[in-house]
Amino acid sequence: MHIHEYIFAALVVIAILLASNLMLTMTTEPLKVASEREGLKRIAQSIMTQIILNPGDPVYWGSNTTIDENSLRSFGLAYQSRTVREAYVLDADKILRLLNNENPFYISPQKVSELLGLNTREYGFTIEILPQFNVDVEENSGIYKVSVRSIDGINPIKNANVTAKIYYLQDNQVSDSSLISSVTGPDGACTINFDGASSAPAVVIFVVDYRGMRVPKVFVPSESSIQRACLVGQKLSLRVSSEMIDEVIAPIKDGECEICKVSFGWGIGGDGFTDVDYVEPGTIVALAAAGGKLLVAQRFMDRIEYGTVSLSSSSLPLGFMLEKIVSVEGFSYIVRFYVWRLVW
């Protein structure tokens, strides 16, 4: 054989080896991804069950603000009743402690990751909590257009009942309007018009009811005379000087939704926060006249994202997501749990 024949044979062998290696890589990579995803699925199922069915330890860590993250022995968002425990019912106070918005009662996701048994170098997590409907409000000269759509914002919800009431500051007291109701049309929208309402900065409470599924919506304008606060348990995150704390609730009376306020006393605790005498179950927002401003402590949010990995990241790692419909003090929400594989 001539030298060029040996060279040609060697090139053929090298080509065969390279092709074999490429085929092996193309075969094993999808198998590896499928295997990792199956493992993430098992982890997600286990942790999701713990989050929505386990109240955590101590069980009242949400409303008892003296319990900080170092005192937590296990993590869960389930509501713990003194009489009966229902499945898929979450505790609003526990959810509020996941909000990192100047919240003095915040629980860090790093601590929760540890309590969930996740190795933070290998795994990340995200908890997303959203109302069951996407409710959008646009205001124009006291007229409010309310649009109700599916959670993805695509499909309009027709024949949804929308109940609303406006709360505003008048003579350093919280005043309100009469109750107004409407029904969404084929485009999922309706109009709420508060004729004769005060021009003072106001907070509007909406409750959307569709086939027994209820979602609250709080519309707060960007006004300097409105001050945000946080109400967790019976602790208001601000030291206020007010005659009364007004809690807005939305009970069902004779089959119809009501929106009304219940007033309670307050006092300054030794920790410098305002202690509210009692928080009515299902309180959507707490209001107070404080120093010429309307103080607003919202207890139900449009969306909460919490965890060690942000969903807005430009490059998300391999992950798996589970979704569950839950109830939070009578309102319908969706919980999504994501688990991420950070390293391979």
Residue pairs with C-beta under 8 A, 6 or more apart in sequence:
32 344
33 318
36 318
36 341
36 344
37 318
37 320
40 318
40 319
40 320
40 339
40 340
40 341
41 320
43 118
43 123
43 320
43 339
44 320
44 321
44 322
44 337
44 338
44 339
45 322
47 116
47 118
47 125
47 337
47 339
48 322
48 324
48 335
48 337
50 74
50 75
50 76
50 116
51 75
51 76
51 77
51 78
51 127
51 335
51 337
52 76
52 77
52 78
52 88
52 90
52 324
52 326
52 335
53 76
53 78
53 87
53 88
54 74
54 75
54 76
54 78
55 76
55 77
55 78
55 79
55 80
55 85
55 91
56 72
56 73
56 74
56 75
56 76
56 77
56 78
56 94
57 72
57 73
57 74
58 64
58 67
58 71
58 72
58 73
59 80
60 67
60 80
61 67
61 71
61 72
61 94
61 97
62 91
62 92
62 93
62 94
62 95
62 96
62 97
62 232
62 233
63 91
63 93
63 232
63 233
63 234
64 233
65 105
65 232
65 233
65 235
68 107
69 107
69 108
69 111
70 111
72 107
72 111
72 115
73 115
74 115
75 112
75 115
75 116
76 94
77 90
77 91
77 94
77 95
77 335
78 85
78 89
78 90
78 91
79 85
79 86
79 89
79 90
79 91
80 91
86 327
88 324
88 325
88 326
88 327
89 326
89 327
89 328
90 326
90 327
90 328
90 333
90 335
91 328
92 299
92 300
92 328
92 329
93 232
93 233
95 129
95 304
95 328
96 103
96 105
96 230
96 231
96 232
96 299
97 103
97 105
97 106
97 107
97 232
98 106
98 107
98 127
98 304
98 306
99 106
99 230
99 301
99 304
99 306
100 106
100 306
101 230
102 230
102 237
103 230
103 232
103 237
104 230
104 237
104 273
105 230
105 232
105 235
105 237
109 125
109 306
109 307
109 308
110 120
110 308
112 125
113 120
113 123
113 124
113 125
113 308
114 120
116 125
118 124
118 125
118 339
120 308
121 342
121 343
122 341
122 342
122 343
123 339
123 340
123 341
123 342
124 307
124 308
124 309
124 317
124 339
124 340
124 342
125 307
125 308
125 309
125 337
125 338
125 339
125 340
126 305
126 306
126 307
126 308
126 309
126 310
126 311
126 336
126 337
126 338
126 340
127 304
127 305
127 306
127 307
127 335
127 336
127 337
127 338
128 303
128 304
128 305
128 306
128 311
128 335
128 336
128 337
128 338
129 301
129 303
129 304
129 306
129 333
129 334
129 335
129 336
130 151
130 302
130 303
130 304
130 333
130 334
130 336
131 151
131 215
131 216
131 217
131 300
131 302
131 303
131 331
131 332
131 333
131 334
132 151
132 213
132 215
132 325
132 332
132 333
132 334
133 148
133 149
133 150
133 151
133 157
133 160
133 208
133 210
133 213
133 215
133 332
134 148
134 149
134 150
134 151
134 152
134 153
135 146
135 147
135 148
135 206
135 208
135 215
135 217
135 302
136 146
136 147
136 149
137 144
137 145
137 146
137 147
137 204
137 206
137 217
137 219
138 144
138 145
138 147
139 145
139 204
139 219
139 221
142 193
142 194
142 197
142 199
143 191
143 192
143 193
144 164
144 191
144 192
144 193
144 194
144 204
144 219
145 189
145 190
145 191
146 162
146 164
146 182
146 184
146 189
146 190
146 191
146 192
146 206
146 208
146 217
147 156
147 184
147 187
147 188
147 189
148 156
148 157
148 160
148 162
148 184
148 188
148 189
148 208
148 210
149 155
149 156
149 157
149 188
150 157
151 334
155 188
156 184
156 186
156 187
156 188
156 189
157 184
157 188
157 210
158 184
158 185
158 186
158 188
159 183
159 184
159 210
160 183
160 184
160 188
160 208
160 209
160 210
161 181
161 182
161 183
161 208
161 209
161 210
161 257
162 181
162 182
162 183
162 184
162 190
162 192
162 206
162 207
162 208
162 209
163 179
163 180
163 181
163 206
163 207
163 209
163 250
163 257
163 258
163 259
164 179
164 180
164 181
164 182
164 192
164 194
164 204
164 205
164 206
164 207
164 259
165 176
165 177
165 178
165 179
165 180
165 204
165 205
165 248
165 259
165 260
166 176
166 177
166 194
166 197
166 202
166 203
166 204
166 205
167 174
167 175
167 176
167 177
167 202
167 203
167 204
167 205
167 246
167 248
167 261
167 287
167 294
168 174
168 175
168 176
168 197
168 198
168 200
168 201
168 202
168 203
168 294
169 175
169 200
169 201
169 225
169 289
169 292
169 293
169 294
170 198
170 200
172 289
172 292
173 243
173 289
174 246
174 261
174 287
174 288
174 289
174 294
175 198
176 261
177 194
177 197
179 258
179 259
180 192
180 193
180 194
181 257
182 190
182 191
182 192
183 190
184 190
192 204
192 206
194 204
200 225
201 221
201 223
201 225
201 226
201 294
202 221
202 294
203 218
203 219
203 220
203 221
203 226
203 285
203 287
203 294
203 296
204 218
204 219
205 216
205 217
205 218
205 219
205 248
205 250
205 259
205 284
205 285
206 216
206 217
206 218
206 219
207 214
207 215
207 216
207 217
207 250
207 257
207 259
207 284
208 214
208 215
208 216
208 217
209 257
213 332
214 250
214 257
214 330
214 331
214 332
215 331
215 332
216 250
216 284
216 300
216 331
217 302
218 284
218 285
218 296
218 298
218 300
220 226
220 228
220 296
220 298
225 292
225 293
225 294
226 293
226 294
226 295
226 296
227 238
227 290
227 293
227 294
227 295
227 296
228 296
228 297
228 298
229 236
229 237
229 238
229 240
229 286
229 295
229 296
229 297
230 236
230 237
230 297
231 237
231 276
231 279
231 283
231 286
231 297
231 299
233 279
234 275
234 276
234 277
234 278
234 279
235 269
235 271
235 273
235 274
235 275
235 276
236 245
236 266
236 273
236 274
236 275
236 276
236 286
236 297
237 273
237 297
238 273
238 274
238 290
238 295
239 268
239 272
239 273
239 274
240 266
240 274
240 288
240 290
240 291
240 295
241 290
241 291
242 266
242 288
242 289
242 290
242 295
243 289
244 263
244 264
244 265
244 266
244 288
245 263
245 264
245 265
245 266
245 274
245 276
245 286
245 287
245 288
246 261
246 262
246 263
246 286
246 287
246 288
247 261
247 262
247 263
247 264
247 279
247 280
247 283
247 285
247 286
247 287
248 259
248 260
248 261
248 283
248 284
248 285
248 286
248 287
249 259
249 260
249 261
249 262
249 280
249 281
249 282
249 283
249 284
250 257
250 258
250 259
250 282
250 284
251 257
251 258
251 260
251 282
252 258
261 287
262 280
264 276
264 277
264 278
264 279
264 280
265 277
266 274
266 275
266 276
266 277
266 288
267 274
267 275
267 277
268 274
268 275
269 275
276 286
279 286
281 329
282 329
282 330
282 331
283 299
283 329
284 298
284 299
284 300
285 296
285 297
285 298
285 299
285 300
286 295
286 296
286 297
286 299
287 294
287 295
287 296
287 297
288 294
288 295
289 295
300 328
300 331
305 311
307 338
309 316
309 317
309 319
309 338
309 340
311 338
316 340
317 340
317 341
317 342
318 340
318 341
318 344
319 338
319 339
319 340
319 341
320 338
320 339
321 336
321 337
321 338
322 336
322 337
323 334
323 335
323 336
323 337
324 334
324 335
325 332
325 333
325 334
326 332
326 333
326 334
326 335
327 333
